[in-house]
């Protein structure tokens, strides 16, 4: 049983890393070759008991986040010459991290000595602008932010536009990430997405808003781009309809090898707003996966006492997992969710009814009886490590009690 659990868990990477999406039945399936890596062909089944308190990991939820920071990539030349820094919250934390440059054989830029960081306001050099400084060695000891150093602003320097400069001699072309974290700031970029598992060429919908104490700031501007698992960056334009933002995934992502190997992409949001005399900057990012539509659920499902038969339309040969939360009736006649069941099968293309097997011992221990129902039905292409579909509604069709199931 432990071996079965381990196998199922290790193969459904896509369903564990990202939230889910409900697919339209008219999606056009694609026929693509079986991946080169070895794929288990034996059917496996696993069920585990659940409680109302343990349901959240298995239920589709909207991704919601808020950012009180911004970051930008800068060169060694820019840091030596000095660059503008917008601060909206006294006591902000500034971190500088040397990046590895592919054109330089992957060598990292040198680390920056925090003693060499100086700050000006209105072209006047500030005598003691930092309340604390953290070196590369100190951050490395904490096992966070490799090749980085940081300084924390004294609260008495206030807020506004400053000029940051590094006096340490840096290679002009070396690249650094400059991160400004403004903990406690009333200014935040709020953003959310209903799904983080997408199909190739599908629209990615999301919300974003620059806020001050939860009130939207007028005149905010946003730029969006996609960062691939390989680090490649591609600018994308967004559309707005009914207050909802969306981008169409570029065609180039559909042919990206990472799209079929469970790689995670990132939608980056770069926002700016002005409030009175303050320029406020914020960055955010949403991780998402892209799946090729290799199979889909037909909507046909029949539930019996020991299993459910789920209708699938498979276009590409491979290994697929179906899972669902199983409910039964209590002695009081109320429906109760008691079990998560998973079944994985190696399937050939075509329309077929696939078995989702129940663990009857768990149902008995939970003191529930038939008729059973399933919800949160999920389809995963295990061979390509991608989540294809999750349907949140109850799809059960009760079978006669004398069913052979």
HELIX and SHEET records of a PDB file:
HELIX    1   1 UNK A    2  UNK A   11  1                                  10    
HELIX    2   2 UNK A   13  UNK A   17  1                                   5    
HELIX    3   3 UNK A   52  UNK A   54  5                                   3    
HELIX    4   4 UNK A   56  UNK A   58  5                                   3    
HELIX    5   5 UNK A   76  UNK A   81  1                                   6    
HELIX    6   6 UNK A  102  UNK A  104  5                                   3    
HELIX    7   7 UNK A  114  UNK A  116  5                                   3    
HELIX    8   8 UNK A  136  UNK A  141  1                                   6    
HELIX    9   9 UNK A  155  UNK A  157  5                                   3    
HELIX   10  10 UNK A  251  UNK A  254  1                                   4    
HELIX   11  11 UNK A  257  UNK A  260  5                                   4    
HELIX   12  12 UNK A  360  UNK A  365  1                                   6    
HELIX   13  13 UNK A  382  UNK A  384  5                                   3    
SHEET    1   A 5 UNK A  44  UNK A  49  0                                        
SHEET    2   A 5 UNK A 335  UNK A 347 -1                                        
SHEET    3   A 5 UNK A 318  UNK A 329 -1                                        
SHEET    4   A 5 UNK A 369  UNK A 381 -1                                        
SHEET    5   A 5 UNK A 386  UNK A 391 -1                                        
SHEET    1   B 4 UNK A  63  UNK A  67  0                                        
SHEET    2   B 4 UNK A 187  UNK A 193 -1                                        
SHEET    3   B 4 UNK A 203  UNK A 212 -1                                        
SHEET    4   B 4 UNK A 215  UNK A 216 -1                                        
SHEET    1   C 5 UNK A  63  UNK A  67  0                                        
SHEET    2   C 5 UNK A 187  UNK A 193 -1                                        
SHEET    3   C 5 UNK A 203  UNK A 212 -1                                        
SHEET    4   C 5 UNK A 244  UNK A 248 -1                                        
SHEET    5   C 5 UNK A 239  UNK A 241 -1                                        
SHEET    1   D 5 UNK A  69  UNK A  75  0                                        
SHEET    2   D 5 UNK A 175  UNK A 181 -1                                        
SHEET    3   D 5 UNK A  93  UNK A  98 -1                                        
SHEET    4   D 5 UNK A 148  UNK A 153 -1                                        
SHEET    5   D 5 UNK A 130  UNK A 134 -1                                        
SHEET    1   E 4 UNK A  83  UNK A  87  0                                        
SHEET    2   E 4 UNK A 160  UNK A 166 -1                                        
SHEET    3   E 4 UNK A 117  UNK A 121 -1                                        
SHEET    4   E 4 UNK A 124  UNK A 125 -1                                        
SHEET    1   F 2 UNK A 100  UNK A 101  0                                        
SHEET    2   F 2 UNK A 107  UNK A 108 -1                                        
SHEET    1   G 5 UNK A 197  UNK A 199  0                                        
SHEET    2   G 5 UNK A 278  UNK A 291  1                                        
SHEET    3   G 5 UNK A 264  UNK A 275 -1                                        
SHEET    4   G 5 UNK A 221  UNK A 227 -1                                        
SHEET    5   G 5 UNK A 233  UNK A 236 -1                                        
SHEET    1   H 3 UNK A 295  UNK A 303  0                                        
SHEET    2   H 3 UNK A 307  UNK A 314 -1                                        
SHEET    3   H 3 UNK A 350  UNK A 357 -1                                        
END                                                                             
